[in-house]
Amino acid sequence: MSDGNALVSVLIRSTGRPSLVASVESVYRQTHRPIEIVIVHAGEGSLPELPRDESVEVRVVGGRKYTRPQAANVGLRSAGGEWLVFLDDDDAFLPAHVASLLDALRESHGALVAYSSTTCLDAAGRVFASIGMEFDRRRLFAQNYIQIGAALFSMVLVREGYRFDETFECLQDWDFWIQLAQRTHFAHTEQQTIVWSACGGGSGCGMGSNFHAGRFTRFQELIGRKWRASAMALDREVRHHEAMAQEALKKGSQARADAHLETAARL
C-alpha cells in the first residue's frame, strides 16, 4: 500500500534540450509533495538554466554520454524516493499525475506499479491520439500500451534488482514493463495525466517523424525472442483455467467455475 506522504523521485534523462525547462516546471506543478527530481545528464553539452522551486530538490547526475537504457539505470541507482517515475525531457505531467497514481496504488490490493493513460502530441504540439488500456499481462507481451512517463513504480522493485536491459537501445521501456509484470499486477487510473511529444526525439520508436520502421522492427523482434517462452507459458495457464471453468459449469458447479475464472483473471 502506498503512503500519501511518500517521497517520489522523478527521473529525467536529458541531453540538454531546451524543452527540459518545461518538463521540470510540470514537476513543480504536481499537487503531491514530497518530490525530488533526478536529472541524468546523458550528453556531453550543458543543460539549460533551470527554474527553481524551494519545495523540490533537483539533483543532476551523470554528465557523460549514455545510451537511453544506460541513462535509465543511472536514474534508478540515483533515486532516493519510495516511488519512482520517469519523465522524458520533452514531455510533461499534468498537475494531478503523481497524486492520482498514488491514489490508484492505495486502492489496488498490493500493486507495485500504477499507470495513467497518455495524451499524444504531433510535431506541431496538437493532440492527435491517446494511449491507454486496462492492465492485461498477456496483451503487454504483444503491445506496449504504457508510455514511459505514465507509470509510477515502487523502489522495492529496484531493490529486488529490476533494471533496464541495456541491449534495448529502443523499446527498453516496453521490456522493463514486461519484467515488472512478471512480479506484480499494475493499477490503471484511466486518466490522461501525461502529455507525450510522440513525434519528437530520435529514438525511432515513437510516432510520425520519430518512427523508423527498420529500427522498431529489429527491437520488436528482440522483445519477441526474449519473452516468447514466458508468453506461451502464461497463455497455456490462462487457457487451462478457462477450460476448467467451462467444465465446472457443465457439471453445475458455479463456485468452482468462478474460482477458475478468478485465477485466470489474476494471471
VOPAGU-2260 file (C-alpha; in pm, 1 decimal, decimal comma):
REM VOPAGU-2260
SITE   aa  ch    i         X         Y         Z
SITE  MET   A    0       0,0       0,0       0,0
SITE  SER   A    1     135,3     344,9     -88,9
SITE  ASP   A    2     190,1     627,0     156,6
SITE  GLY   A    3      40,6     961,7      58,3
SITE  ASN   A    4     340,7    1134,0     217,9
SITE  ALA   A    5     599,5     916,1      42,8
SITE  LEU   A    6     890,9    1077,0    -137,1
SITE  VAL   A    7     853,7    1039,5    -514,6
SITE  SER   A    8    1158,5    1056,8    -742,1
SITE  VAL   A    9    1103,0    1192,2   -1093,4
SITE  LEU   A   10    1381,3    1066,0   -1319,6
SITE  ILE   A   11    1456,6    1276,7   -1627,4
SITE  ARG   A   12    1709,6    1164,8   -1886,7
SITE  SER   A   13    1834,4    1464,4   -2081,6
SITE  THR   A   14    2097,0    1562,3   -2334,3
SITE  GLY   A   15    2027,0    1928,4   -2261,5
SITE  ARG   A   16    1737,7    2008,9   -2491,9
SITE  PRO   A   17    1567,1    2344,0   -2414,0
SITE  SER   A   18    1238,0    2158,4   -2360,3
SITE  LEU   A   19    1383,8    2026,7   -2032,1
SITE  VAL   A   20    1277,4    2353,6   -1868,6
SITE  ALA   A   21     907,7    2293,7   -1936,7
SITE  SER   A   22     935,1    1932,9   -1820,7
SITE  VAL   A   23    1086,5    2041,9   -1489,2
SITE  GLU   A   24     818,0    2306,5   -1446,5
SITE  SER   A   25     549,4    2040,6   -1491,9
SITE  VAL   A   26     702,5    1851,8   -1198,2
SITE  TYR   A   27     693,4    2165,3    -984,0
SITE  ARG   A   28     319,4    2192,8   -1055,2
SITE  GLN   A   29     249,7    1847,8    -908,5
SITE  THR   A   30      -0,5    1856,9    -624,7
SITE  HIS   A   31     193,6    1583,5    -443,0
SITE  ARG   A   32     476,4    1656,7    -203,5
SITE  PRO   A   33     743,9    1548,0    -112,8
SITE  ILE   A   34     900,5    1509,4    -454,8
SITE  GLU   A   35    1252,4    1519,6    -594,5
SITE  ILE   A   36    1389,1    1547,2    -946,9
SITE  VAL   A   37    1691,2    1346,3   -1057,0
SITE  ILE   A   38    1822,6    1465,2   -1393,7
SITE  VAL   A   39    2050,3    1216,7   -1566,2
SITE  HIS   A   40    2273,3    1431,4   -1784,3
SITE  ALA   A   41    2325,3    1192,4   -2073,7
SITE  GLY   A   42    2501,6    1424,0   -2317,7
SITE  GLU   A   43    2833,9    1598,7   -2349,9
SITE  GLY   A   44    2699,8    1954,0   -2366,6
SITE  SER   A   45    2548,2    2169,6   -2094,7
SITE  LEU   A   46    2198,4    2173,0   -1950,8
SITE  PRO   A   47    1977,2    2481,0   -1988,3
SITE  GLU   A   48    1935,4    2705,0   -1684,9
SITE  LEU   A   49    1656,7    2551,3   -1481,6
SITE  PRO   A   50    1384,2    2723,0   -1279,8
SITE  ARG   A   51    1381,7    2671,8    -904,2
SITE  ASP   A   52    1119,3    2560,3    -655,0
SITE  GLU   A   53    1223,2    2552,9    -290,1
SITE  SER   A   54     989,3    2261,2    -219,0
SITE  VAL   A   55    1158,0    2031,5    -471,8
SITE  GLU   A   56    1517,6    1912,3    -458,2
SITE  VAL   A   57    1682,3    1888,2    -800,9
SITE  ARG   A   58    1993,5    1675,6    -841,3
SITE  VAL   A   59    2197,5    1631,4   -1158,6
SITE  VAL   A   60    2389,8    1306,6   -1203,2
SITE  GLY   A   61    2589,0    1159,2   -1487,3
SITE  GLY   A   62    2741,3    1415,8   -1716,7
SITE  ARG   A   63    2868,0    1191,4   -1993,5
SITE  LYS   A   64    2720,7    1021,5   -2296,4
SITE  TYR   A   65    2484,6     734,8   -2211,7
SITE  THR   A   66    2250,9     525,2   -2420,6
SITE  ARG   A   67    1884,9     556,2   -2326,2
SITE  PRO   A   68    1876,1     235,1   -2116,1
SITE  GLN   A   69    2210,0     319,1   -1953,5
SITE  ALA   A   70    2075,1     659,9   -1853,0
SITE  ALA   A   71    1759,7     497,3   -1716,6
SITE  ASN   A   72    1966,3     267,5   -1494,9
SITE  VAL   A   73    2173,9     560,4   -1368,2
SITE  GLY   A   74    1844,1     720,2   -1268,8
SITE  LEU   A   75    1730,1     407,9   -1084,5
SITE  ARG   A   76    2059,5     393,5    -892,3
SITE  SER   A   77    2040,6     762,7    -803,2
SITE  ALA   A   78    1679,9     782,6    -684,0
SITE  GLY   A   79    1604,2     836,2    -317,5
SITE  GLY   A   80    1226,9     805,9    -324,2
SITE  GLU   A   81     993,2     526,2    -220,3
SITE  TRP   A   82     819,4     561,2    -558,4
SITE  LEU   A   83     978,2     639,1    -894,5
SITE  VAL   A   84     851,7     775,1   -1224,3
SITE  PHE   A   85    1032,4     866,1   -1545,7
SITE  LEU   A   86     973,2    1180,7   -1748,0
SITE  ASP   A   87    1135,3    1243,2   -2086,1
SITE  ASP   A   88    1275,7    1591,5   -2129,4
SITE  ASP   A   89    1021,3    1691,3   -2395,2
SITE  ASP   A   90     713,3    1556,7   -2214,4
SITE  ALA   A   91     503,9    1698,1   -1931,1
SITE  PHE   A   92     292,6    1584,7   -1637,6
SITE  LEU   A   93     -46,3    1733,4   -1564,8
SITE  PRO   A   94     -66,3    1858,2   -1202,3
SITE  ALA   A   95    -250,5    1552,1   -1062,8
SITE  HIS   A   96     -31,5    1289,7   -1232,8
SITE  VAL   A   97     169,2    1170,2    -933,2
SITE  ALA   A   98    -112,5    1213,0    -679,4
SITE  SER   A   99    -361,5    1017,9    -890,8
SITE  LEU   A  100    -115,4     731,7    -935,9
SITE  LEU   A  101     -56,0     712,1    -561,6
SITE  ASP   A  102    -433,1     710,2    -507,9
SITE  ALA   A  103    -465,6     421,1    -752,3
SITE  LEU   A  104    -196,6     226,9    -568,9
SITE  ARG   A  105    -375,5     268,0    -235,1
SITE  GLU   A  106    -686,3     108,1    -386,6
SITE  SER   A  107    -504,0    -163,8    -583,5
SITE  HIS   A  108    -474,0    -451,9    -333,8
SITE  GLY   A  109     -96,4    -451,4    -334,8
SITE  ALA   A  110       8,1    -341,3    -684,9
SITE  LEU   A  111     364,9    -211,5    -707,8
SITE  VAL   A  112     302,7     -22,2   -1032,7
SITE  ALA   A  113      31,1     224,4   -1133,4
SITE  TYR   A  114      -2,8     396,1   -1468,7
SITE  SER   A  115    -216,0     656,7   -1640,1
SITE  SER   A  116    -332,6     695,3   -1995,7
SITE  THR   A  117    -131,9     925,7   -2224,2
SITE  THR   A  118    -215,2    1221,9   -2446,9
SITE  CYS   A  119      -9,0    1219,7   -2769,4
SITE  LEU   A  120     104,3    1540,8   -2940,7
SITE  ASP   A  121     217,2    1572,7   -3301,5
SITE  ALA   A  122     519,4    1772,7   -3418,7
SITE  ALA   A  123     312,6    2093,6   -3407,8
SITE  GLY   A  124     204,2    2033,5   -3049,0
SITE  ARG   A  125    -150,6    1929,8   -3136,9
SITE  VAL   A  126    -333,7    1640,2   -2972,9
SITE  PHE   A  127    -383,1    1362,0   -3225,6
SITE  ALA   A  128    -415,9    1039,8   -3024,1
SITE  SER   A  129    -424,8     882,7   -2680,5
SITE  ILE   A  130    -280,0     562,7   -2536,4
SITE  GLY   A  131    -417,1     358,2   -2252,4
SITE  MET   A  132    -597,6      39,5   -2163,1
SITE  GLU   A  133    -666,7    -173,7   -1857,5
SITE  PHE   A  134    -378,5    -388,1   -1738,7
SITE  ASP   A  135    -356,2    -711,9   -1934,9
SITE  ARG   A  136     -41,6    -914,7   -1878,8
SITE  ARG   A  137     -91,3   -1123,3   -2193,9
SITE  ARG   A  138    -154,9    -815,9   -2410,6
SITE  LEU   A  139     160,3    -649,8   -2278,0
SITE  PHE   A  140     372,6    -922,4   -2436,8
SITE  ALA   A  141     236,8    -816,1   -2777,6
SITE  GLN   A  142     184,2    -441,0   -2740,5
SITE  ASN   A  143     321,6    -166,0   -2520,3
SITE  TYR   A  144      33,5      48,4   -2400,4
SITE  ILE   A  145     227,6     226,1   -2120,4
SITE  GLN   A  146     428,7     537,2   -2210,7
SITE  ILE   A  147     747,8     560,2   -2006,1
SITE  GLY   A  148     633,4     859,9   -1801,4
SITE  ALA   A  149     287,7     717,9   -1739,8
SITE  ALA   A  150     392,8     463,7   -1474,9
SITE  LEU   A  151     485,1     509,0   -1110,2
SITE  PHE   A  152     661,8     208,1    -958,0
SITE  SER   A  153     793,9     103,8    -620,2
SITE  MET   A  154    1156,0     129,1    -509,7
SITE  VAL   A  155    1101,9    -226,0    -380,4
SITE  LEU   A  156    1134,5    -344,4    -739,9
SITE  VAL   A  157    1466,3    -164,1    -783,9
SITE  ARG   A  158    1597,3    -311,0    -459,6
SITE  GLU   A  159    1499,0    -654,6    -588,1
SITE  GLY   A  160    1724,9    -598,8    -887,9
SITE  TYR   A  161    1492,4    -499,1   -1170,1
SITE  ARG   A  162    1678,9    -288,2   -1426,6
SITE  PHE   A  163    1655,5    -176,5   -1787,7
SITE  ASP   A  164    1806,1    -426,6   -2029,9
SITE  GLU   A  165    2085,7    -225,4   -2190,8
SITE  THR   A  166    2074,3    -426,9   -2513,3
SITE  PHE   A  167    1747,8    -246,9   -2594,2
SITE  GLU   A  168    1860,7      81,1   -2746,7
SITE  CYS   A  169    1494,6     117,2   -2844,6
SITE  LEU   A  170    1179,8     -15,2   -2670,5
SITE  GLN   A  171    1368,4     -51,6   -2340,7
SITE  ASP   A  172    1064,8      77,9   -2150,1
SITE  TRP   A  173     841,3    -193,2   -2301,3
SITE  ASP   A  174    1087,8    -461,7   -2194,3
SITE  PHE   A  175    1103,2    -305,8   -1845,2
SITE  TRP   A  176     723,9    -312,4   -1803,8
SITE  ILE   A  177     716,1    -678,7   -1910,6
SITE  GLN   A  178     980,8    -754,4   -1648,7
SITE  LEU   A  179     779,9    -582,7   -1375,0
SITE  ALA   A  180     458,5    -752,4   -1487,3
SITE  GLN   A  181     614,2   -1089,7   -1404,0
SITE  ARG   A  182     645,2    -967,6   -1042,8
SITE  THR   A  183     329,6    -762,9    -975,4
SITE  HIS   A  184      -5,6    -655,5   -1113,6
SITE  PHE   A  185     -47,9    -294,5   -1228,3
SITE  ALA   A  186    -319,6     -42,3   -1142,8
SITE  HIS   A  187    -458,3     184,5   -1417,8
SITE  THR   A  188    -611,5     525,1   -1344,6
SITE  GLU   A  189    -774,8     567,9   -1690,6
SITE  GLN   A  190    -693,0     940,5   -1661,1
SITE  GLN   A  191    -478,7    1114,4   -1925,5
SITE  THR   A  192    -231,3    1286,7   -1693,9
SITE  ILE   A  193      85,3    1283,3   -1904,6
SITE  VAL   A  194     146,1    1458,6   -2235,1
SITE  TRP   A  195     382,0    1282,5   -2475,7
SITE  SER   A  196     560,9    1458,7   -2761,5
SITE  ALA   A  197     517,9    1144,3   -2967,4
SITE  CYS   A  198     679,7    1277,6   -3283,9
SITE  GLY   A  199     981,0    1437,0   -3115,3
SITE  GLY   A  200    1315,4    1288,8   -3017,6
SITE  GLY   A  201    1536,0    1046,3   -3202,3
SITE  SER   A  202    1462,6     702,4   -3057,7
SITE  GLY   A  203    1295,5     588,9   -3378,2
SITE  CYS   A  204    1025,6     415,6   -3175,4
SITE  GLY   A  205     778,9     698,8   -3138,6
SITE  MET   A  206     531,3     822,4   -3397,5
SITE  GLY   A  207     544,1    1033,3   -3711,4
SITE  SER   A  208     894,1    1161,1   -3782,7
SITE  ASN   A  209    1018,7     971,5   -3475,7
SITE  PHE   A  210     921,6     633,9   -3617,5
SITE  HIS   A  211    1177,2     432,0   -3813,9
SITE  ALA   A  212    1026,4     102,0   -3922,0
SITE  GLY   A  213    1350,3     -92,0   -3952,4
SITE  ARG   A  214    1475,4       7,8   -3609,9
SITE  PHE   A  215    1139,0     -54,2   -3445,4
SITE  THR   A  216    1103,2    -396,6   -3607,1
SITE  ARG   A  217    1452,4    -503,1   -3503,2
SITE  PHE   A  218    1386,4    -437,2   -3136,7
SITE  GLN   A  219    1029,0    -563,3   -3152,1
SITE  GLU   A  220    1167,7    -894,6   -3274,4
SITE  LEU   A  221    1418,0    -889,6   -2987,9
SITE  ILE   A  222    1128,2    -846,2   -2744,6
SITE  GLY   A  223     960,7   -1145,9   -2906,5
SITE  ARG   A  224    1266,1   -1369,2   -2879,9
SITE  LYS   A  225    1329,7   -1272,5   -2518,2
SITE  TRP   A  226     974,9   -1317,7   -2391,9
SITE  ARG   A  227     812,7   -1574,1   -2624,0
SITE  ALA   A  228     851,4   -1868,3   -2384,9
SITE  SER   A  229     706,6   -1670,9   -2092,8
SITE  ALA   A  230     415,5   -1550,5   -2303,5
SITE  MET   A  231     333,9   -1901,1   -2422,1
SITE  ALA   A  232     350,6   -2041,9   -2069,6
SITE  LEU   A  233     114,9   -1773,0   -1939,6
SITE  ASP   A  234    -125,2   -1830,0   -2227,7
SITE  ARG   A  235    -135,0   -2205,1   -2157,4
SITE  GLU   A  236    -206,3   -2146,9   -1789,8
SITE  VAL   A  237    -486,4   -1897,4   -1856,5
SITE  ARG   A  238    -645,8   -2124,9   -2116,0
SITE  HIS   A  239    -626,3   -2416,7   -1872,1
SITE  HIS   A  240    -826,1   -2229,7   -1608,0
SITE  GLU   A  241   -1076,4   -2107,3   -1866,3
SITE  ALA   A  242   -1129,2   -2466,4   -1984,1
SITE  MET   A  243   -1165,1   -2585,3   -1624,0
SITE  ALA   A  244   -1426,0   -2315,0   -1566,3
SITE  GLN   A  245   -1627,2   -2439,0   -1863,8
SITE  GLU   A  246   -1600,0   -2797,2   -1736,2
SITE  ALA   A  247   -1718,9   -2691,5   -1391,2
SITE  LEU   A  248   -2020,8   -2516,9   -1541,4
SITE  LYS   A  249   -2113,2   -2831,8   -1732,9
SITE  LYS   A  250   -2114,1   -3016,9   -1401,6
SITE  GLY   A  251   -2328,2   -2748,3   -1239,2
SITE  SER   A  252   -2059,1   -2605,8   -1009,9
SITE  GLN   A  253   -2079,9   -2228,7   -1038,7
SITE  ALA   A  254   -1845,3   -2179,3    -741,8
SITE  ARG   A  255   -1567,1   -2387,0    -897,7
SITE  ALA   A  256   -1615,7   -2210,3   -1231,5
SITE  ASP   A  257   -1590,0   -1870,0   -1063,7
SITE  ALA   A  258   -1273,3   -1975,8    -881,2
SITE  HIS   A  259   -1106,1   -2081,5   -1208,0
SITE  LEU   A  260   -1213,9   -1761,2   -1382,2
SITE  GLU   A  261   -1079,9   -1550,9   -1096,0
SITE  THR   A  262    -746,2   -1732,4   -1121,3
SITE  ALA   A  263    -736,4   -1671,7   -1496,9
SITE  ALA   A  264    -810,9   -1303,7   -1442,5
SITE  ARG   A  265    -530,8   -1269,6   -1185,4
SITE  LEU   A  266    -287,9   -1437,5   -1425,2
